[in-house]
Amino acid sequence: MIVFDLNCSRGHAFEGWFDSADAYADQRWRELVRCPVCDDAAITKRLSARVNTNKAPPARAKQAPAAPAPAQDMATGLPAEVLAKLREIVRNTENVGERFAEEARKIHYDEVPPRAIRGQATRDEAEALREEGIDFASLPASITSETH
């Protein structure tokens, strides 16, 4: 498993976990690597301080034990506690399905009372919402799935 620090063309930073550098390259070429914030597929690798080696680190005198890393969800790369909070937020939203863009506009333009919604939008619909100044966030299906 290899971890890359990534950026989208809009400047959002995130991590990606891949089986290999070749797997990353293949997924990026097929536009499967996407920004979890804005769904942008124009992704680049950032400089990273991570170094993976097969060698044991040199012994150090009286080094304090490292704090354990928070458990992470392999699908999203998010810490388990963050993922749990996101799922709780999602449970408190109304799933409007494919009517997301239409409902988001109605809320934005005060045609209906404000409420928390979630659903699906095509890339074109999402871009049009952004151009209209309508704020929303793209979430991975593993967070918005009804089975959680």
C-alpha positions in Angstrom: 0.0 0.0 0.0 1.3 3.5 -0.9 0.0 6.8 0.3 0.2 10.0 -1.8 -0.5 13.5 -0.7 -2.7 14.9 -3.5 -4.1 18.3 -4.7 -6.9 19.1 -7.1 -6.8 22.0 -9.5 -8.9 24.0 -7.1 -6.3 23.7 -4.3 -8.0 21.1 -2.1 -5.4 18.8 -0.4 -6.2 15.2 0.5 -4.6 11.8 0.8 -4.9 8.8 -1.6 -4.1 5.2 -0.8 -3.1 2.9 -3.7 -1.7 -0.6 -4.1 1.2 0.8 -6.1 2.5 3.9 -8.0 1.3 2.1 -11.2 -2.2 1.7 -9.7 -2.3 5.4 -8.9 -1.2 6.3 -12.4 -3.8 4.0 -14.0 -6.6 5.3 -11.8 -5.6 8.9 -12.4 -5.5 8.3 -16.2 -9.0 6.8 -16.0 -10.1 9.8 -13.9 -11.0 7.6 -11.0 -8.9 9.7 -8.6 -11.2 12.6 -7.7 -11.2 15.4 -5.1 -13.5 14.4 -2.2 -14.4 18.1 -1.7 -15.3 19.2 -5.2 -15.1 16.0 -7.4 -12.4 17.5 -9.6 -10.4 14.9 -11.6 -7.4 17.2 -12.3 -5.2 15.7 -9.6 -1.5 16.2 -8.9 0.8 14.7 -6.3 2.1 17.1 -3.6 5.6 16.9 -2.0 5.4 14.5 1.0 7.5 14.0 4.0 6.6 10.3 4.1 9.4 7.9 3.2 8.7 4.2 2.9 11.7 1.8 3.4 12.1 -1.8 4.3 14.9 -1.0 6.7 14.3 -0.6 10.4 14.9 2.9 11.7 18.1 3.5 13.5 18.0 3.1 17.3 17.6 6.3 19.3 18.3 6.8 22.9 15.2 6.8 25.2 12.8 7.8 22.4 9.2 8.3 23.7 6.8 5.9 22.0 4.8 7.5 19.2 1.2 8.2 19.7 -1.0 5.7 17.9 -2.4 7.0 14.6 -6.2 7.3 14.5 -7.9 4.4 12.9 -8.7 5.3 9.3 -11.4 4.0 6.9 -9.6 2.5 3.9 -12.2 3.6 1.4 -12.1 7.3 2.3 -8.8 7.7 4.1 -10.6 9.6 6.8 -10.1 9.0 10.5 -12.9 6.8 11.9 -14.2 9.5 14.3 -14.5 12.0 11.4 -16.2 9.5 9.3 -18.7 8.7 12.1 -19.5 12.4 12.5 -20.0 12.9 8.7 -22.4 9.9 8.6 -24.3 11.4 11.5 -24.7 14.6 9.6 -25.8 12.7 6.5 -28.4 10.9 8.6 -29.9 14.3 9.4 -30.4 15.3 5.8 -33.2 14.6 3.3 -32.2 12.4 0.3 -33.7 14.2 -2.7 -31.9 11.9 -5.1 -31.5 13.1 -8.7 -33.5 16.3 -7.9 -30.5 17.6 -5.9 -29.6 20.5 -8.3 -33.3 21.5 -8.6 -33.9 21.4 -4.8 -30.6 23.2 -4.0 -31.6 26.1 -6.3 -35.1 26.3 -4.7 -33.4 26.6 -1.3 -30.8 29.0 -2.5 -33.3 31.3 -4.1 -35.7 31.1 -1.1 -38.4 29.4 -3.1 -38.8 26.8 -0.3 -37.8 26.8 3.4 -34.2 25.9 4.0 -33.3 22.4 4.9 -30.4 20.0 4.8 -30.4 17.9 1.6 -28.3 15.4 -0.1 -28.6 13.7 -3.5 -26.9 13.2 -6.8 -25.9 15.7 -9.5 -24.2 15.3 -12.8 -20.8 17.0 -13.4 -22.6 19.6 -15.5 -25.2 20.2 -12.9 -22.6 20.6 -10.2 -20.6 23.0 -12.3 -23.7 25.1 -12.9 -24.5 25.2 -9.2 -20.9 26.4 -8.5 -21.2 29.1 -11.2 -24.5 30.3 -9.5 -22.7 30.6 -6.2 -24.6 27.7 -4.6 -22.5 26.0 -1.9 -22.4 22.3 -1.6 -19.9 19.5 -1.0 -19.4 16.3 -2.9 -19.1 13.3 -0.6 -18.0 9.7 -1.4 -20.8 7.2 -1.8 -19.4 5.3 1.1 -20.4 8.2 3.4 -23.8 8.9 1.9 -24.9 5.2 1.5 -28.2 4.4 3.1 -26.7 1.2 4.5 -24.7 2.9 7.2 
